Amino acid sequence: MEVLLSFGILITTGTVMFRFMHPNKAASAPWTNDYGTELSKITLLTMPTLKDTIIEHTDATGSHWEIRCEIVGNTAPANDGEFCAKATAIRNNIDTTRAVHLCRFGEAP
C-alpha cells in the first residue's frame, strides 16, 4: 500500500513539475495579450501629442515589441477639435494584440 501511495505522489509531483518546466503556448497567450494591451495604453496616454510613430520596447524575457501609433480618421480639425489615435503592439513581428484607441479634444496632431 505504501509503494502505491508513493508512486501516486511521485506521478502527481512529476506532472506538476513538467507543466511548470514546459508551459504550452495557450498558457502564455493571455500574458502576451495583456502585456501588449498595457504597452499600447501607456504609449497613448504618455504621448504629449497624438502623432504617427513607432516605439520599440524589449521586455524582461527578451521579446522585441513595436508599438505602432497612427492617427485615425480625418487629420483636419473638426468642429469639436477631436483627434483620435490608434496604438497596436506587435511582438517579434508576428504576434499582434488588439488595437487601443484614444481620442483627445481641442488638440492638433
C-alpha positions in Angstrom: 0.0 0.0 0.0 2.8 2.4 0.8 4.5 1.7 -2.5 1.3 2.6 -4.4 0.9 5.7 -2.4 4.5 6.8 -3.1 4.0 6.2 -6.8 0.9 8.3 -6.8 2.7 11.1 -5.1 5.7 10.9 -7.5 3.4 10.9 -10.5 1.4 13.9 -9.3 4.6 15.8 -8.5 6.2 14.9 -11.8 3.1 16.1 -13.7 3.1 19.4 -11.9 6.8 19.9 -12.5 6.6 19.0 -16.1 3.8 21.6 -16.7 5.9 24.2 -14.8 9.1 23.5 -16.8 7.4 23.2 -20.2 4.4 25.6 -20.5 2.4 25.5 -23.7 1.6 28.4 -25.9 -2.0 28.6 -24.7 -0.8 29.3 -21.2 1.3 32.2 -22.2 -1.1 33.8 -24.7 -3.2 35.7 -22.1 0.0 37.2 -20.6 1.2 38.3 -24.1 -2.2 39.9 -24.9 -2.4 41.7 -21.6 1.2 43.0 -21.8 0.7 44.2 -25.4 -2.5 46.0 -24.5 -0.9 47.7 -21.5 2.0 48.8 -23.7 -0.4 50.4 -26.1 -2.3 52.1 -23.4 0.8 53.5 -21.7 2.1 54.7 -25.1 -1.1 56.6 -26.0 -1.6 58.1 -22.6 2.0 59.4 -22.2 2.4 60.9 -25.7 2.3 64.7 -25.4 0.5 64.9 -28.8 -1.1 62.3 -30.9 1.0 61.5 -34.0 2.2 58.7 -36.2 5.1 56.9 -34.7 6.7 53.6 -33.9 8.1 52.9 -30.4 10.4 50.0 -29.7 10.4 48.1 -26.4 12.2 44.9 -25.1 10.5 43.1 -22.2 12.2 41.1 -19.4 12.0 37.9 -21.4 13.9 39.5 -24.3 11.0 39.7 -26.7 11.1 42.7 -29.1 7.9 44.8 -29.1 6.9 47.5 -31.6 4.0 49.8 -30.6 2.7 51.4 -33.8 0.7 54.6 -33.2 -1.2 56.2 -36.0 -3.7 59.0 -36.5 -7.2 57.6 -37.2 -9.7 59.4 -39.4 -9.5 62.9 -40.6 -6.4 64.9 -39.6 -8.1 68.2 -40.3 -9.7 69.7 -37.1 -13.4 69.1 -37.0 -15.9 71.5 -35.4 -15.3 70.0 -32.0 -11.5 69.7 -32.4 -11.4 65.9 -31.8 -8.3 63.9 -32.8 -8.1 60.1 -32.5 -5.1 57.8 -32.5 -4.7 54.1 -32.5 -1.9 52.0 -31.0 -1.2 48.4 -31.8 1.5 46.4 -30.0 3.4 43.8 -32.2 5.6 41.2 -30.6 8.6 39.7 -32.6 7.0 40.9 -35.9 4.3 38.1 -35.7 2.0 38.3 -32.8 -0.3 41.3 -32.6 -2.7 42.3 -29.9 -5.9 44.3 -30.1 -5.6 47.9 -31.1 -6.3 50.6 -28.5 -7.9 53.9 -29.5 -7.7 57.3 -27.8 -9.4 60.5 -28.7 -8.5 63.9 -27.4 -10.4 67.2 -27.9 -9.0 70.5 -28.9 -5.6 69.2 -29.7 -3.7 69.2 -33.1 -1.8 66.1 -34.1 
